[in-house]
Amino acid sequence: MIINHNTMKIEVKSSNPITKYYLKNLNDEKINFKFRDEVPLTTGWYELNIEYPGERTDINVLKFGYTQT
């Protein structure tokens, strides 16, 4: 099996600050990270979870970028 290591960067712009978020992989493991910081990940499927902050929040921009090593 070949495992590729990637670095992903996620950027979100919204009408209100988003403070509670994380990635989850297929093994149901939670991966904490900071928006705009590079996150080391192996190749695979990930779910982006953003917790509801209790007020309407419009997400205006959602960008994903990665580099492969």
C-alpha positions in Angstrom: 0.0 0.0 0.0 1.3 3.5 -0.9 0.6 6.2 1.6 0.9 9.7 0.3 1.5 12.5 2.8 -0.2 15.8 2.0 -0.3 19.1 3.6 -3.7 20.8 3.4 -4.7 24.3 4.1 -8.3 25.3 4.7 -9.5 28.9 4.6 -13.0 30.0 5.7 -14.5 33.6 5.5 -17.8 34.1 7.3 -20.1 36.8 8.6 -19.3 35.7 12.2 -16.2 34.1 13.7 -16.1 30.3 13.5 -14.3 29.0 16.6 -15.3 25.3 16.9 -14.4 23.1 14.0 -12.4 20.0 13.2 -11.7 17.3 10.6 -12.8 13.8 11.0 -11.4 10.8 9.1 -13.1 7.5 8.1 -11.9 5.9 11.4 -13.9 8.5 13.3 -10.7 10.2 14.5 -10.9 13.9 15.2 -8.2 16.1 13.8 -7.9 19.6 15.3 -6.3 22.4 13.2 -6.4 26.1 12.7 -7.8 27.8 9.6 -5.0 29.0 7.2 -2.4 26.7 8.9 -1.0 23.8 7.0 -2.3 20.4 8.3 -0.3 17.2 7.6 -2.7 14.5 6.4 -2.4 11.1 4.7 -4.3 10.6 1.5 -8.0 9.7 2.2 -11.4 11.0 2.9 -12.0 13.7 5.5 -15.2 15.4 6.8 -15.1 19.1 7.8 -17.2 19.7 10.9 -18.2 23.3 11.9 -20.2 23.5 15.1 -23.2 25.8 15.1 -22.3 29.0 17.0 -25.9 29.8 18.1 -26.5 32.5 15.6 -26.8 32.7 11.8 -23.4 32.6 10.2 -23.0 33.0 6.4 -20.0 31.2 5.0 -18.8 33.4 2.1 -15.6 31.6 1.1 -14.4 28.0 1.6 -11.1 27.2 0.1 -9.1 24.0 0.2 -5.5 23.7 -1.0 -2.9 21.0 -0.7 0.7 20.1 -1.5 1.9 16.5 -1.9 5.3 15.3 -0.6 
